[in-house]
Amino acid sequence: MCSKHVLSPVSFKQDSESKCSSPLQSQSTELEFGANADRLQKYSRCESSLRTDSQESETDSWISEEDGVARRISVLPRGRTLVSEDELTQLTHIMPSLTGVDLRSRLRVLIQSLRRQIEEQEILKEFVALEHMKPLDGCQVGKAPENREKNRYRDILPYDATRVPLGATRGYINASYIRTHIGEEEHFYISTQGPLPCTVADFWQMIWENESDVIAMMTKEVELGKVKCHRYWPEPPQDSLDLSEFHLRLDNCQILEYFIIRIIEIINKQTGERRFVKHLQFTTWPDHGTPRLIEHLVKFIRYMRKIHQTGPITAHCSAGIGRSGVLLCIDILLSCIEKDLCFNIKQIVRELRHQRFGMIQTKDQYLFCYEVVLQVLQNIETMESHLLQ
């Protein structure tokens, strides 16, 4: 962020690009924030003017859409409860290690800085600057004639340098490795497009070979009458899915208000080895738009991070750059706040885009990342104020 807003030494630090060659720097304090529904609703109303009328219209249409996919989800059988709403709320309760006057004054300065950046449209200027980034390479593998039908969108391809290879022959799938360091830890992701009918087997081969145990799906199968993703998982009345190399079985399913949890068993036919993959589908995020309630996405991301154990987190929407980009950016930002590290949203997005073209597609999505950070810090401030009463 802008260097004249650097706060040092301070928790929840914003830093300039000249001081943070990486978006993250090391420090060890743990932070948590408490969700406040009334404050969140008030904030949503106050910030609604930042969203365009066209986006609101698209969101309303998207939410009200009734299709076969929505009806099928509504009648899914409920399995054993995997997580309660109270547990999800607890995941968003981040306890500041610093307390008292220092914490309150530092929060106040940072919140004011973020609000000013939003009000003066500095964020729009940042996004325009990011749009001028040059591609890392020519994406030659994705452009090869034999791979064209494997791309959902012909203009959204993985860089050759960061693409995910399949098997000993380094086969092609439209997916990119994304790595970023959070202090001494590394966040490791695969960002990919929503599978096509002809790439379902490739998708599960990628999941198996990379030992990914969490899939974050940020789209519905059909939105506004357009197919965004082919259904690549087993679902009643077909509780299993048979592929050339793998057999998939739906072990459990829980439907929450804003996302679905599926536990999928994947069996390697050749070796007999069995693994379980957690499939999380966020269901209240319109294409090219942003979620209406920040709290819902924060709960989703904190749960995703909590249950992740092995391999990269695999994230996809339809193209694998818009909603997937926002998901990764916010996951990184929440980890920064939790660990009391400096954060620089523009630099984070730049690093994402160096690894997959076009991550975070719209200015509204970019603005939303700032809104989430602002809401998180406001919740910390609210919780600290309650402790004084």
C-alpha positions in Angstrom: 0.0 0.0 0.0 1.0 3.7 -0.1 4.2 4.2 1.8 2.9 7.3 3.6 0.6 5.0 5.5 3.3 2.8 7.0 2.7 2.1 10.7 5.8 0.8 12.5 6.2 -0.9 14.8 2.5 -1.9 14.9 0.2 -4.9 14.6 -1.8 -5.4 11.4 0.9 -3.4 9.6 0.5 -2.1 6.1 3.8 -1.6 4.4 5.1 0.1 1.2 6.3 -1.9 -1.7 9.8 -0.5 -1.2 9.9 -2.1 2.3 8.0 -5.3 1.4 9.6 -7.0 -1.6 7.3 -9.8 -0.6 3.7 -9.0 0.6 4.6 -10.6 3.9 7.2 -10.0 6.6 7.9 -12.0 9.7 6.6 -11.4 13.2 5.0 -13.8 15.5 2.0 -12.3 17.3 -1.3 -14.1 16.8 -4.5 -12.2 16.2 -8.1 -13.1 16.0 -11.2 -11.2 15.4 -14.8 -11.5 16.6 -17.7 -11.4 14.2 -20.5 -8.9 15.0 -23.6 -9.4 13.0 -25.2 -6.0 13.7 -22.0 -4.2 12.8 -21.5 -6.3 9.7 -25.0 -5.5 8.4 -24.5 -1.8 9.1 -21.1 -1.9 7.3 -22.7 -3.7 4.3 -25.3 -1.0 4.0 -22.8 1.8 4.3 -20.5 0.3 1.7 -23.2 -0.8 -0.7 -22.7 2.5 -2.6 -19.3 1.2 -3.7 -21.0 -1.6 -5.7 -22.4 -0.8 -9.2 -26.1 -1.0 -10.0 -25.3 -3.6 -12.7 -23.6 -5.8 -10.2 -26.5 -5.7 -7.8 -28.9 -6.6 -10.7 -26.7 -9.5 -11.6 -26.5 -10.6 -8.0 -30.3 -10.5 -7.6 -30.8 -12.5 -10.7 -28.2 -15.0 -9.7 -29.6 -15.6 -6.3 -33.2 -15.9 -7.5 -32.3 -18.3 -10.3 -34.0 -21.6 -10.0 -32.6 -24.4 -12.1 -32.1 -28.1 -12.0 -28.9 -27.8 -10.1 -30.5 -25.8 -7.3 -33.3 -28.3 -7.0 -30.9 -31.2 -6.9 -28.9 -29.6 -4.1 -32.0 -28.8 -2.1 -32.9 -32.6 -1.9 -29.4 -33.9 -1.1 -29.5 -36.3 1.8 -28.0 -34.9 5.0 -25.2 -37.0 6.6 -23.6 -36.6 10.0 -22.9 -33.0 11.0 -19.3 -32.0 10.1 -19.3 -28.5 11.6 -21.9 -26.4 13.4 -22.6 -22.7 12.8 -21.3 -22.0 16.3 -18.0 -23.7 15.4 -17.7 -21.7 12.2 -18.3 -18.5 14.2 -15.6 -19.5 16.7 -13.2 -19.9 13.8 -13.6 -16.2 13.1 -12.9 -15.3 16.7 -9.3 -14.1 16.6 -8.0 -13.0 19.9 -5.6 -10.0 19.7 -2.4 -10.6 21.7 -2.0 -6.9 22.1 -4.6 -5.1 24.2 -5.3 -1.7 25.6 -4.5 1.8 24.3 -1.8 0.8 21.9 -4.0 -1.7 20.1 -7.0 0.7 19.9 -4.9 3.6 18.6 -3.2 1.5 16.0 -6.4 0.0 14.8 -7.9 3.5 14.5 -5.1 4.8 12.3 -5.2 1.8 10.0 -9.0 1.7 9.7 -8.9 5.4 8.8 -6.2 4.9 6.2 -8.2 2.1 4.6 -11.4 4.1 4.5 -9.6 7.1 3.0 -8.1 4.9 0.3 -11.5 3.6 -0.6 -13.2 7.0 -0.5 -10.5 8.7 -2.6 -10.5 5.8 -5.1 -6.8 5.0 -4.7 -7.8 1.3 -5.0 -9.1 1.9 -8.5 -5.7 3.4 -9.5 -4.0 0.3 -8.1 -6.2 -2.0 -10.1 -5.6 -0.1 -13.3 -1.8 -0.3 -12.7 -2.1 -4.1 -12.2 -4.0 -4.4 -15.5 -0.8 -3.3 -17.3 1.2 -6.2 -16.0 2.9 -8.1 -18.9 2.4 -11.9 -19.2 5.1 -14.1 -17.7 5.4 -16.2 -20.8 3.5 -17.2 -23.9 1.4 -20.1 -22.5 2.6 -22.3 -25.4 1.5 -25.6 -23.9 -2.1 -24.4 -23.4 -2.2 -23.1 -27.0 -1.0 -26.3 -28.5 -3.7 -27.7 -30.9 -4.0 -31.0 -28.9 -4.8 -29.0 -25.8 -7.3 -26.4 -27.1 -10.4 -28.4 -26.2 -9.2 -28.8 -22.6 -9.5 -25.0 -22.1 -12.9 -23.7 -20.9 -11.9 -20.2 -22.2 -9.4 -19.8 -25.0 -7.9 -16.6 -23.6 -7.3 -17.9 -20.0 -4.4 -20.2 -20.0 -1.8 -21.3 -17.5 1.8 -20.0 -17.8 4.2 -22.7 -19.0 6.4 -21.9 -16.0 3.8 -22.5 -13.3 1.4 -25.0 -15.0 0.5 -28.2 -13.2 1.9 -31.2 -15.2 0.2 -34.5 -15.2 2.0 -37.8 -14.9 5.4 -38.8 -16.3 4.6 -37.3 -19.7 3.8 -33.9 -18.1 0.4 -33.9 -19.6 -1.8 -30.7 -19.8 -4.5 -29.4 -17.6 -5.5 -25.7 -17.3 -4.2 -25.3 -13.8 -1.4 -23.3 -12.1 0.7 -23.7 -9.0 0.6 -20.7 -6.7 3.0 -20.3 -3.8 3.4 -17.4 -1.3 5.2 -17.1 1.9 3.5 -16.0 5.2 6.4 -15.3 7.5 8.3 -18.6 7.7 5.3 -20.6 6.4 4.3 -21.3 2.8 0.8 -21.2 1.4 0.5 -23.6 -1.5 -2.4 -23.6 -3.9 -3.5 -24.9 -7.3 -5.8 -22.5 -9.1 -7.7 -24.1 -12.0 -10.7 -23.8 -14.2 -14.0 -25.5 -13.5 -13.6 -29.0 -15.1 -15.1 -29.8 -18.5 -16.6 -33.2 -19.3 -13.4 -34.1 -21.1 -11.1 -33.0 -18.2 -12.8 -34.7 -15.2 -10.3 -37.6 -15.2 -7.4 -35.2 -15.6 -8.7 -33.1 -12.6 -8.8 -36.1 -10.3 -5.4 -37.3 -11.5 -4.1 -33.8 -10.6 -5.7 -34.0 -7.1 -4.2 -37.5 -6.5 -0.7 -36.8 -7.8 -0.4 -33.6 -5.8 -2.0 -35.1 -2.7 -4.4 -32.2 -2.4 -7.0 -32.9 0.4 -9.1 -29.8 0.1 -11.0 -28.5 -3.0 -12.6 -25.1 -2.8 -15.3 -24.6 -5.5 -16.4 -21.0 -5.8 -19.1 -21.4 -8.4 -22.4 -23.1 -9.1 -22.5 -25.5 -12.0 -25.0 -23.2 -13.8 -25.3 -19.5 -13.3 -27.6 -17.2 -15.2 -28.4 -20.0 -17.6 -24.7 -20.6 -18.5 -22.7 -23.7 -17.6 -19.8 -22.7 -15.4 -18.5 -26.1 -14.3 -19.2 -29.7 -15.1 -20.2 -31.8 -12.1 -17.1 -33.8 -11.5 -18.0 -35.4 -8.1 -20.5 -38.2 -7.2 -23.9 -37.0 -5.9 -27.2 -38.8 -5.3 -28.8 -40.7 -6.9 -25.3 -41.7 -8.1 -23.3 -42.0 -5.0 -20.2 -43.1 -6.9 -18.3 -42.1 -10.0 -16.1 -44.4 -12.0 -13.2 -43.1 -13.9 -10.4 -44.8 -15.8 -7.9 -44.6 -13.0 -10.0 -43.8 -9.9 -13.3 -44.7 -8.3 -15.0 -41.9 -6.4 -17.6 -42.3 -3.6 -19.5 -39.7 -1.7 -18.9 -40.5 2.0 -20.8 -37.6 3.6 -22.5 -34.3 2.8 -23.5 -31.3 4.9 -25.5 -28.3 3.5 -25.1 -25.0 5.2 -26.7 -21.7 4.3 -23.9 -20.5 2.2 -21.7 -23.5 1.4 -21.8 -27.3 1.0 -19.3 -29.7 2.5 -18.8 -33.0 0.7 -16.4 -35.8 1.9 -15.3 -37.7 -1.2 -13.4 -41.0 -1.0 -11.0 -41.5 -3.9 -9.7 -45.0 -4.6 -6.8 -45.7 -6.9 -7.9 -48.6 -9.0 -4.3 -49.8 -9.7 -3.0 -49.8 -6.1 -6.2 -49.9 -4.1 -5.0 -46.9 -2.0 -7.8 -44.9 -0.5 -7.9 -41.2 0.4 -10.5 -38.7 1.5 -10.9 -35.3 0.0 -12.9 -32.4 1.5 -14.9 -30.7 -1.2 -16.2 -27.2 -0.1 -18.6 -25.4 -2.5 -19.4 -21.8 -1.7 -22.9 -21.2 -3.1 -23.5 -17.5 -2.7 -21.0 -15.8 -4.9 -22.2 -14.4 -8.3 -19.8 -14.5 -11.3 -17.8 -11.3 -11.7 -19.4 -10.0 -8.5 -18.7 -10.3 -4.7 -20.5 -12.0 -1.8 -23.1 -10.0 0.0 -22.0 -10.9 3.4 -18.3 -10.8 4.2 -18.8 -12.9 7.3 -19.9 -15.9 5.2 -16.8 -15.9 3.1 -14.5 -15.4 6.1 -16.1 -18.4 7.8 -15.7 -20.5 4.7 -12.0 -19.5 4.3 -11.2 -20.1 8.0 -12.8 -23.5 7.8 -10.9 -24.3 4.6 -7.7 -23.4 6.3 -8.5 -25.4 9.4 -9.3 -28.7 7.7 -6.4 -28.5 5.2 -3.6 -31.0 6.0 -1.7 -32.2 2.9 -0.7 -30.9 -0.5 -1.9 -27.7 -2.1 -5.4 -26.3 -1.6 -7.1 -26.7 -5.0 -9.3 -23.7 -5.8 -11.5 -23.2 -8.8 -14.4 -21.1 -10.1 -15.2 -21.2 -13.8 -12.1 -19.6 -15.3 -9.9 -20.1 -12.2 -8.9 -16.4 -11.9 -11.7 -14.2 -10.7 -13.4 -15.7 -7.6 -10.5 -18.0 -7.1 -8.1 -15.1 -7.1 -10.2 -13.3 -4.4 -10.3 -16.5 -2.3 -6.5 -16.9 -2.4 -5.9 -13.2 -1.7 -8.2 -13.1 1.3 -6.8 -16.4 2.7 -3.4 -14.8 2.6 -4.6 -11.6 4.2 -6.4 -13.4 7.0 -3.2 -15.3 7.7 -1.2 -12.0 7.7 -3.6 -10.5 10.3 -3.6 -13.7 12.4 0.2 -13.8 12.5 0.6 -10.0 12.9 2.5 -9.6 9.6 2.6 -6.6 7.3 0.3 -6.9 4.2 0.2 -5.2 0.9 -2.8 -6.1 -1.2 -1.5 -4.7 -4.4 1.8 -6.7 -4.0 -0.2 -9.9 -3.1 -2.3 -9.6 -6.2 0.9 -8.9 -8.3 2.5 -12.1 -7.0 -0.7 -14.1 -7.7 -0.8 -12.7 -11.3 2.9 -13.6 -11.8 1.8 -17.2 -11.3 -1.5 -17.3 -13.1 -2.7 -14.7 -15.6 -5.4 -12.3 -14.6 -6.0 -13.3 -11.0 -8.8 -11.1 -9.6 -10.7 -10.1 -12.7 -12.7 -7.0 -11.8 -12.2 -3.8 -9.8 -15.1 -4.7 -7.6 -13.4 -8.0 -6.7 -10.2 -6.1 -5.9 -12.1 -3.6 -3.8 -13.8 -6.4 -2.0 -10.4 -7.6 -0.7 -10.0 -4.2 0.9 -13.5 -4.3 2.3 -12.8 -7.7 3.9 -9.6 -6.4 5.6 -11.5 -3.3 6.8 -14.3 -5.4 8.2 -11.9 -7.7 10.0 -10.1 -4.8 11.6 -13.4 -3.2 12.6 -14.5 -6.4 14.3 -11.2 -6.5 16.2 -11.8 -2.9 17.3 -15.4 -3.7 18.3 -14.3 -6.7 20.4 -11.6 -4.6 22.1 -14.2 -1.9 22.9 -16.5 -4.6 24.4 -13.7 -5.8 26.7 -13.5 -2.3 28.2 -17.2 -2.2 29.1 
